[in-house]
Amino acid sequence: MASSDAQAQPLPTNLKLLLIGNSSVGKSSLLLRFTDDDFLSEEETAATIGVDFKVKSVELDGRRYKLSIWDTAGQERFRTLTSSYYRGAQGVILVYDVSSRQTFDELIKWFREIETYCAEDVVKIIVGNKVDKEFSRQVSTEEGQAFADRMGTLFVECSAKTNFGVTEAFQELVRRILATPTLWTRGPQPVRSPQAVNLNDDSGGYLGGCAC
């Protein structure tokens, strides 16, 4: 529930959310399922190169919000977006694959990036994706929840393939952001679509359309 201070401030209409995590955990599939209610198999999708960006309007508790959702590549060679990507984010979704122990174990490096580039009060949610692969699960629900508790974040499990828990994950994140007024009372955070990404530019400033 939002505090009285939050209620005294006008609620935001635009929120910036990030999807981060290792390659092939299903970040793009989660984004596509949430924004377009569609799903592409791993055989039909290619790894995100640079940044994908989608906007979705949602209604929560009688109010409408525009979510600008950024999905970045998880491969190490593309992780040069640094502060341009993270700047102005109010919520971060850290995704791992419940059938891949490595993607879970490496969440900690993504937390380090958040600590480096995001505001201290940014809202975080850990999402264990691909629960439809229960037969090959390597990370239990209890282990995921325990890690989230230790890191002080929200936690859900979902499946982009079956649409289990996807909408709920985004809604829970937005509700927590709305209950954290310091995230949206610092002034407007304009969001523009990312421009073409030059993967050969090592200057760190190639994301010309970042939210600044």
C-alpha positions as a LaTeX table, in Angstrom:
\begin{tabular}{lrrr}
\hline
Residue & $x$ (\AA) & $y$ (\AA) & $z$ (\AA) \\
\hline
Met1 & 0.00 & 0.00 & 0.00 \\
Ala2 & 1.30 & 3.45 & $-0.90$ \\
Ser3 & 2.29 & 5.75 & 1.95 \\
Ser4 & 0.47 & 8.99 & 2.76 \\
Asp5 & 3.42 & 10.89 & 1.25 \\
Ala6 & 2.94 & 8.96 & $-2.00$ \\
Gln7 & $-0.77$ & 9.72 & $-2.00$ \\
Ala8 & $-0.02$ & 13.43 & $-1.59$ \\
Gln9 & 2.05 & 13.44 & $-4.80$ \\
Pro10 & 0.53 & 13.15 & $-8.28$ \\
Leu11 & 1.08 & 9.63 & $-9.56$ \\
Pro12 & 3.34 & 9.25 & $-12.60$ \\
Thr13 & 1.96 & 8.41 & $-16.03$ \\
Asn14 & 5.21 & 7.08 & $-17.52$ \\
Leu15 & 7.49 & 4.45 & $-16.03$ \\
Lys16 & 10.76 & 3.04 & $-17.32$ \\
Leu17 & 11.39 & $-0.67$ & $-16.75$ \\
Leu18 & 14.44 & $-2.76$ & $-17.65$ \\
Leu19 & 14.82 & $-6.46$ & $-18.44$ \\
Ile20 & 18.26 & $-7.85$ & $-17.64$ \\
Gly21 & 19.81 & $-11.27$ & $-17.26$ \\
Asn22 & 21.91 & $-13.78$ & $-19.14$ \\
Ser23 & 21.33 & $-14.63$ & $-22.78$ \\
Ser24 & 18.59 & $-17.18$ & $-23.58$ \\
Val25 & 16.71 & $-16.85$ & $-20.28$ \\
Gly26 & 13.65 & $-15.58$ & $-22.16$ \\
Lys27 & 13.76 & $-11.82$ & $-21.63$ \\
Ser28 & 12.53 & $-11.06$ & $-25.14$ \\
Ser29 & 9.86 & $-13.74$ & $-24.85$ \\
Leu30 & 8.59 & $-12.21$ & $-21.61$ \\
Leu31 & 8.46 & $-8.80$ & $-23.25$ \\
Leu32 & 6.62 & $-10.12$ & $-26.31$ \\
Arg33 & 4.14 & $-12.07$ & $-24.18$ \\
Phe34 & 3.38 & $-9.10$ & $-21.97$ \\
Thr35 & 3.11 & $-6.46$ & $-24.70$ \\
Asp36 & 1.63 & $-8.46$ & $-27.59$ \\
Asp37 & 0.34 & $-11.65$ & $-25.93$ \\
Asp38 & 2.46 & $-13.65$ & $-28.34$ \\
Phe39 & 5.21 & $-16.22$ & $-28.05$ \\
Leu40 & 7.99 & $-17.30$ & $-30.35$ \\
Ser41 & 9.92 & $-20.49$ & $-29.75$ \\
Glu42 & 13.67 & $-20.42$ & $-29.27$ \\
Glu43 & 14.02 & $-21.70$ & $-32.83$ \\
Glu44 & 12.08 & $-18.69$ & $-34.12$ \\
Thr45 & 13.93 & $-16.03$ & $-32.17$ \\
Ala46 & 17.41 & $-14.61$ & $-32.45$ \\
Ala47 & 19.45 & $-13.13$ & $-29.64$ \\
Thr48 & 18.71 & $-9.47$ & $-29.01$ \\
Ile49 & 21.49 & $-7.29$ & $-30.40$ \\
Gly50 & 21.79 & $-4.01$ & $-28.55$ \\
Val51 & 18.40 & $-2.93$ & $-27.24$ \\
Asp52 & 14.78 & $-3.75$ & $-27.96$ \\
Phe53 & 12.16 & $-1.29$ & $-26.76$ \\
Lys54 & 8.41 & $-1.58$ & $-26.39$ \\
Val55 & 5.69 & 0.59 & $-24.87$ \\
Lys56 & 2.56 & $-0.79$ & $-23.25$ \\
Ser57 & $-0.29$ & 1.01 & $-21.52$ \\
Val58 & $-1.73$ & $-0.76$ & $-18.51$ \\
Glu59 & $-4.54$ & 0.02 & $-16.12$ \\
Leu60 & $-4.05$ & $-0.61$ & $-12.43$ \\
Asp61 & $-6.50$ & 0.29 & $-9.69$ \\
Gly62 & $-8.46$ & 2.54 & $-12.02$ \\
Arg63 & $-5.45$ & 4.47 & $-13.35$ \\
Arg64 & $-3.62$ & 4.13 & $-16.66$ \\
Tyr65 & 0.16 & 4.05 & $-16.95$ \\
Lys66 & 2.52 & 3.90 & $-19.93$ \\
Leu67 & 5.35 & 1.45 & $-19.43$ \\
Ser68 & 8.51 & 1.92 & $-21.49$ \\
Ile69 & 10.18 & $-1.48$ & $-21.31$ \\
Trp70 & 13.79 & $-1.95$ & $-22.39$ \\
Asp71 & 15.24 & $-5.36$ & $-23.22$ \\
Thr72 & 18.99 & $-5.65$ & $-23.66$ \\
Ala73 & 21.19 & $-8.43$ & $-24.93$ \\
Gly74 & 22.53 & $-10.76$ & $-22.25$ \\
Gln75 & 25.72 & $-11.78$ & $-24.00$ \\
Glu76 & 28.90 & $-10.41$ & $-22.52$ \\
Arg77 & 30.07 & $-8.85$ & $-25.80$ \\
Phe78 & 26.98 & $-6.62$ & $-25.89$ \\
Arg79 & 27.09 & $-5.50$ & $-22.25$ \\
Thr80 & 28.56 & $-2.07$ & $-22.96$ \\
Leu81 & 25.37 & $-0.02$ & $-22.56$ \\
Thr82 & 26.36 & 1.06 & $-19.03$ \\
Ser83 & 24.69 & 4.15 & $-17.63$ \\
Ser84 & 22.89 & 5.06 & $-20.86$ \\
Tyr85 & 20.68 & 2.00 & $-20.51$ \\
Tyr86 & 20.09 & 2.12 & $-16.78$ \\
Arg87 & 19.63 & 5.85 & $-16.35$ \\
Gly88 & 16.18 & 6.89 & $-15.18$ \\
Ala89 & 14.89 & 3.35 & $-14.60$ \\
Gln90 & 12.34 & 2.94 & $-11.85$ \\
Gly91 & 12.03 & $-0.83$ & $-12.04$ \\
Val92 & 14.36 & $-3.69$ & $-13.01$ \\
Ile93 & 13.36 & $-7.25$ & $-13.88$ \\
Leu94 & 16.20 & $-9.73$ & $-13.34$ \\
Val95 & 15.42 & $-12.89$ & $-15.30$ \\
Tyr96 & 16.88 & $-16.37$ & $-14.98$ \\
Asp97 & 15.92 & $-19.75$ & $-16.43$ \\
Val98 & 14.73 & $-22.22$ & $-13.79$ \\
Ser99 & 16.18 & $-25.03$ & $-15.93$ \\
Ser100 & 19.66 & $-23.45$ & $-15.98$ \\
Arg101 & 21.65 & $-23.26$ & $-12.76$ \\
Gln102 & 24.25 & $-21.00$ & $-14.36$ \\
Thr103 & 21.75 & $-18.24$ & $-15.19$ \\
Phe104 & 20.61 & $-18.24$ & $-11.56$ \\
Asp105 & 24.12 & $-18.25$ & $-10.11$ \\
Glu106 & 25.10 & $-15.30$ & $-12.31$ \\
Leu107 & 22.27 & $-13.06$ & $-11.11$ \\
Ile108 & 24.71 & $-11.59$ & $-8.63$ \\
Lys109 & 26.72 & $-9.90$ & $-11.40$ \\
Trp110 & 23.55 & $-8.22$ & $-12.63$ \\
Phe111 & 22.88 & $-6.95$ & $-9.12$ \\
Arg112 & 26.33 & $-5.37$ & $-9.16$ \\
Glu113 & 25.42 & $-3.50$ & $-12.34$ \\
Ile114 & 22.22 & $-2.24$ & $-10.74$ \\
Glu115 & 24.17 & $-1.03$ & $-7.72$ \\
Thr116 & 26.58 & 0.78 & $-10.02$ \\
Tyr117 & 24.17 & 2.44 & $-12.44$ \\
Cys118 & 20.71 & 2.66 & $-10.84$ \\
Ala119 & 19.24 & 4.76 & $-8.07$ \\
Glu120 & 19.46 & 3.14 & $-4.66$ \\
Asp121 & 15.67 & 2.90 & $-4.34$ \\
Val122 & 15.02 & 1.34 & $-7.77$ \\
Val123 & 12.50 & $-1.49$ & $-7.43$ \\
Lys124 & 13.81 & $-4.93$ & $-8.36$ \\
Ile125 & 12.01 & $-8.19$ & $-9.06$ \\
Ile126 & 13.65 & $-11.56$ & $-9.69$ \\
Val127 & 11.76 & $-13.63$ & $-12.26$ \\
Gly128 & 12.35 & $-17.36$ & $-12.66$ \\
Asn129 & 11.23 & $-18.01$ & $-16.23$ \\
Lys130 & 10.44 & $-21.27$ & $-18.09$ \\
Val131 & 8.55 & $-23.06$ & $-15.33$ \\
Asp132 & 6.93 & $-25.02$ & $-18.17$ \\
Lys133 & 10.23 & $-26.95$ & $-18.17$ \\
Glu134 & 9.49 & $-28.43$ & $-14.76$ \\
Phe135 & 10.92 & $-31.77$ & $-15.85$ \\
Ser136 & 14.36 & $-30.19$ & $-16.27$ \\
Arg137 & 14.24 & $-27.70$ & $-13.39$ \\
Gln138 & 17.60 & $-27.01$ & $-11.73$ \\
Val139 & 16.59 & $-24.19$ & $-9.38$ \\
Ser140 & 13.77 & $-24.77$ & $-6.91$ \\
Thr141 & 11.11 & $-22.20$ & $-6.10$ \\
Glu142 & 12.30 & $-22.17$ & $-2.50$ \\
Glu143 & 15.87 & $-21.41$ & $-3.54$ \\
Gly144 & 14.76 & $-18.57$ & $-5.80$ \\
Gln145 & 12.60 & $-17.08$ & $-3.05$ \\
Ala146 & 15.38 & $-17.38$ & $-0.48$ \\
Phe147 & 17.81 & $-15.53$ & $-2.76$ \\
Ala148 & 15.25 & $-12.79$ & $-3.42$ \\
Asp149 & 14.65 & $-12.42$ & 0.31 \\
Arg150 & 18.38 & $-12.10$ & 0.88 \\
Met151 & 18.66 & $-9.44$ & $-1.82$ \\
Gly152 & 15.56 & $-7.59$ & $-0.63$ \\
Thr153 & 13.65 & $-7.96$ & $-3.89$ \\
Leu154 & 10.31 & $-9.18$ & $-5.14$ \\
Phe155 & 10.16 & $-12.70$ & $-6.60$ \\
Val156 & 7.90 & $-14.58$ & $-8.99$ \\
Glu157 & 8.13 & $-17.59$ & $-11.26$ \\
Cys158 & 6.50 & $-17.55$ & $-14.66$ \\
Ser159 & 6.42 & $-18.99$ & $-18.16$ \\
Ala160 & 6.43 & $-16.79$ & $-21.23$ \\
Lys161 & 5.43 & $-19.87$ & $-23.23$ \\
Thr162 & 2.23 & $-20.62$ & $-21.32$ \\
Asn163 & 1.65 & $-17.04$ & $-20.10$ \\
Phe164 & 1.74 & $-18.21$ & $-16.50$ \\
Gly165 & 2.52 & $-15.36$ & $-14.09$ \\
Val166 & 3.81 & $-12.90$ & $-16.71$ \\
Thr167 & 1.22 & $-10.14$ & $-16.27$ \\
Glu168 & 1.33 & $-10.57$ & $-12.52$ \\
Ala169 & 5.10 & $-10.03$ & $-12.49$ \\
Phe170 & 4.87 & $-6.69$ & $-14.29$ \\
Gln171 & 1.88 & $-5.56$ & $-12.23$ \\
Glu172 & 3.62 & $-6.37$ & $-8.96$ \\
Leu173 & 6.66 & $-4.38$ & $-10.05$ \\
Val174 & 4.56 & $-1.37$ & $-11.06$ \\
Arg175 & 2.61 & $-1.42$ & $-7.79$ \\
Arg176 & 5.82 & $-1.39$ & $-5.79$ \\
Ile177 & 7.16 & 1.51 & $-7.86$ \\
Leu178 & 3.97 & 3.47 & $-7.23$ \\
Ala179 & 4.45 & 2.81 & $-3.52$ \\
Thr180 & 7.98 & 4.30 & $-3.71$ \\
Pro181 & 7.37 & 8.01 & $-4.37$ \\
Thr182 & 11.05 & 8.94 & $-4.32$ \\
Leu183 & 11.35 & 7.14 & $-7.67$ \\
Trp184 & 8.89 & 9.40 & $-9.46$ \\
Thr185 & 9.06 & 12.73 & $-7.63$ \\
Arg186 & 12.52 & 13.69 & $-8.91$ \\
Gly187 & 11.08 & 15.35 & $-11.99$ \\
Pro188 & 10.13 & 14.01 & $-15.40$ \\
Gln189 & 12.15 & 11.23 & $-17.03$ \\
Pro190 & 11.70 & 11.60 & $-20.81$ \\
Val191 & 11.91 & 8.32 & $-22.69$ \\
Arg192 & 12.80 & 8.06 & $-26.36$ \\
Ser193 & 13.19 & 4.99 & $-28.50$ \\
Pro194 & 16.79 & 3.76 & $-28.77$ \\
Gln195 & 18.61 & 4.62 & $-31.96$ \\
Ala196 & 20.68 & 2.24 & $-34.03$ \\
Val197 & 23.42 & 0.60 & $-31.99$ \\
Asn198 & 26.99 & 0.58 & $-33.25$ \\
Leu199 & 28.52 & $-2.49$ & $-31.65$ \\
Asn200 & 31.99 & $-1.45$ & $-32.80$ \\
Asp201 & 31.91 & 1.84 & $-30.92$ \\
Asp202 & 33.81 & 1.51 & $-27.66$ \\
Ser203 & 33.09 & 5.05 & $-26.51$ \\
Gly204 & 30.16 & 3.96 & $-24.36$ \\
Gly205 & 28.01 & 6.75 & $-25.78$ \\
Tyr206 & 26.49 & 5.12 & $-28.82$ \\
Leu207 & 22.99 & 4.73 & $-27.38$ \\
Gly208 & 21.85 & 8.05 & $-28.74$ \\
Gly209 & 18.21 & 7.55 & $-27.81$ \\
Cys210 & 18.67 & 6.71 & $-24.17$ \\
Ala211 & 16.37 & 7.99 & $-21.46$ \\
Cys212 & 18.32 & 10.83 & $-19.98$ \\
\hline
\end{tabular}
